[in-house]
Amino acid sequence: MAQSNIMLVTLWAKPEQVLASLPEDVRRMVAAATALYSKDGVNHLLASLAERLLSVDTVIVYGPDLTGSGQALIEALGGRCGEWARIPCERLGELGIAAVDLRRAYGDAARLAEEIRARYRPRGPRRAVGMPLSPPRGGLGYPKPVGWGLLYDTSPYYLWVKALDYVLTYGNWEGGLRASLVAQLGLWGNRPEWAGRPPESRGVCPVDEVKRALSGAPPAASAGACGVLSARRTGPWAAADLLVRGCELVGGFPGELVAVAEAFFEASEGAGLRPGVLSILLLDAYIPAESLERAAGIVEAGWRVAYTREVYDPRGNFVLEPGGLLHYTDEGVLYRAVGWGREAAAREAAKLLPGHAFYLGEETAARKLLGDMYRQDEWRR
């Protein structure tokens, strides 16, 4: 029986929202739609295409590519693997699946619908190709986080909550907790809003420089605490990157975040663009020792809402081992160990996408019930 040949990969956009923007007849032309948050997720997506989604011969990549997962998928379907690969790369050429790159058209539902209609050709199943996944790699970095953490939200307030939670979880102790991270605020055409009265800026970040850079002027060189790295246009969307050094997160970051977000919104509108993603690279962000209790209270009050409204998979995969829950980066490098306590596992699950959270819950329950007989994933067979 002929089935749809099209898969839609929405990257960091929610697939249900993208599908809802399409006409009903076009939605019926899509065999499957999924987000793709990390490069390691490309392994699982390719395995599904090779072994289960056999009617698909066209993958449309559409959405904000915040972690490079879309580029990795496009390259993989062209036969090229990166360090993220845990699949037999030599077999990719047997799939015969074309990638359509519509990342720059994100937000243009009419263009997406046009491409789906043009490429829709129902067909029978392809030949299945064995695509086994090798286990994640252990390596340097444990237990210290490898690289910079990546946080994302469409609300400045909940992005702040996530930043506090990240530093409380991963920070190194130096008279307080310190960590480096990237906080990405996705405005997507909306004015930034704070939960309650907006905090005041301390004037650390030069908001006028944000407007100047987005107008087309090259960013001014800055050796201060805050500077604009770049500003660019991608179709109708504006994007900007800032570097903030030594940012105090509890009292200092909220005011600067609101100020630069508002400046980014106004500069985008003034340039005839829609505000897209504002990326803030926080180098050596910290929570002072005297503020730890306050930061923990803010996180405790807000983390459930923060990770429910804009859930993200933090850096890769979880592997269940006898000694605890191991957390790997999206490149397969050991990131940290999470305890087996119920509270710790529940908190980690709250930060995951529903499918990943349910998986972690099932595996944790199976481990408890099966004891020494437990083998991750194998108990399902």
Protein Blocks (a to p, Z undefined) as FASTA:
>chain_A
ZZdfbdcdehjacfklmmmmpcfklmmmpmbdcddfbfklmmmmmmmmmmmmmmbcbdcd
edddfkommmmmmmmmnopacfklccdfklmmmnopacddfklmgoiamlmmmmmmmmgc
cdddddddddddddddddehiabdehjdddddfbfklmmmmmmmmmmmmpccehiacddd
dddddfkopacddehjddddehlacfklmmmmmnopacdddfbfbdcfbdcdehjbccdd
dddehiafklmmmmmmmmmmmmmmmmmmmnopacfbdcdddehiacdfklmmmmmmmmmm
mmmmmmmmmgcdeehiadddfkbccdddfkopafbdcdfbfklmmmmmmmpcfklmmmmm
mmmmmmmmnmmmpcghklmZZ
